[in-house]
Amino acid sequence: MLPKDVDVVVVGAGNAAFCAALAAREAGVSVLVLERAPETENGGNSRFTAGAFRCVYDGVDDLKALMPDLTPDEIANTDFGTYTEGQFFDDMGRITEYRTDPDMCELLVTRSKDTMRWMQKKGVRFIPIYGRQAYKIDGKFKFWGGLTVESWGGGPGLVDSLTNLAKKNGITTAYEAHALSLISDDDGVKGVRVRHQGKTVEVRAKSVVLACGGFESNPEWRTRYLGPGWDLAKVRGTRFNTGDGIRMAIDIGAAPKGNWSGCHAVGWDRNAPEFGDLAVGDNFQKHSYPLSIMLNATGERFVDEGADFRNYTYAKYGRVVLNQPGQFAWQIFDSKVTKFLRDEYRIKQVTKVRADTLEELVQKLDDVNPVKALATIKAYNDAVMKDVPFNPNIKDGRGTKGLPVPKSNWANTIDEGPFEAYAVTCGVTFTFGGLKIDNDGQVVDTDGHIIPGLYAAGELVGGLFYFNYPGGTGLMAGSVFGRIAGTTAGKSAV
């Protein structure tokens, strides 16, 4: 049974929600977390992530504070580099075409390091992302793209850790508890109406924090806001993110904000299920495309695969794939680079073909014009700047010359078999449009006033991301703004 009264209700049970719950609990108030999913599917989108966090660090000492298990050998054999506040600001500006809300961006960047330390002190364990963000060249690992840290156990490990920490801190989590609407009057929000165990009940609260994700799992909303064709996209994560938190807030006058026609969307296995599969997690993604060329149904290249590091292009290239004929593409690799492929290429549930010759390969590419595909590959091979050295750890400038669609970096000829190809479609991760909040995590109404008692964090907050997204920023933003919203909500409920 749900309690009739509680100090703080948090709607959602992913990374942002639990950071909000833990922060609120620090004020000594009672906290109830409402999770729409059953316990076996808990954690929202956070469970489906790789657990990467983009955070500021000024050197290895900052990383050692976050990851005390780092060994002297790991430190000696790794170039961790730095990721300064300036670099983070530059990336957020460049990637969002300088539309990111400046106040929100400043909070994200300047509080990232402190928030990570707060999580670590709470009991969340972090490790370096050796498997996906560092190549070993000349005996030494080098991290690239500003992304170095992940939670131990990836997304599932993060959710399990936060769930256990919430329980340890006296926070109650109710599963199969679907928040339907907010209880509010002229004085603000007073609680939540919830369908729990088949019955609709009211839970009164002094503060409510909404942290239950965007609307990516709602095909009607996707088509309405993202545009035609988006109902055909796969959903990378939870089936429960249908925009309920956003709708509940807007129903009582909350202001919408951000890039409502934008989303985080990636290359995702063409034959993946409609929603995320917890047994596979994020491994339907196929993110080694900078080392490939991608061909569409007409057998043509359609995007610069090497425009930038994967971290800075993967969240927008899903949209590009969705816009291709048949909503799919094939990633083509030859044997020179297959050793660099990320671990998600090795799973059993993969749409893959293999061939010893290019002539054989193009015949195996389902739904692709083989004659045009072979001609495209050969023209690409002729255009590769073979005199420029290949280096996957940097933007090496090894590109192409004379092609209508260039490849700017990591261009290797596709001429040494065996060859491998992987079919991808669009996988939508989360939507960019959401609610407007102030710097304390309070939801703002359409007249520009705060809505007393209502707070928000995570993917249902708008204004941070536009068009694109730097990898690892979603979890970091969820933690930063979850902590902010929870702290304010907890203090107001005392």
Buried (B, 14 or more C-beta within 10 A) or exposed (E): EBBEEBBBBBBBBBBBBBBBBBBBBBBEBBBBBBBBBEEEBBBBBBBBBBBBBBBBBEEBEBBBBBBEEBEEEBEEEBEBBBBBBEBBBEBBBEBBEEBBBEEBBBBBBBBBBEBBBBBBEBEBBBBBBBEBBBBEEEEEBBBBBBBBBBBBBBBBBBBBBBBEBBEEBEBBBBBBBBBEBBBBEEEBBBBBBBBBEEEEBBBEBBBBBBBBBBBBBBBEBBBBBBEEBBBBBBBBBBBBBBBBBBBBBBEBBBBBBBBBBBBBBBBBBBBBEEBBBBEBBBBBBBBBBBBBBBBBBBBBBBBBBBBBBBBBBBBBBBBBBBEBEBBBBBBBBBBBBBEBBBEBBEEEEBBBBEBEEBEBBBBBBEEBBBEBBBBBBBBBBEBBEEEEEBBBBEBBBBBBEEBEBBBBBBBBBBBEBBBBBBBBBBBBBBBBBBBBBBEBBBBBBEEEEBBBBBBBBBBBBBBBBBBBBBBBBBBBBBBBBBBBBBBBBBBBBE
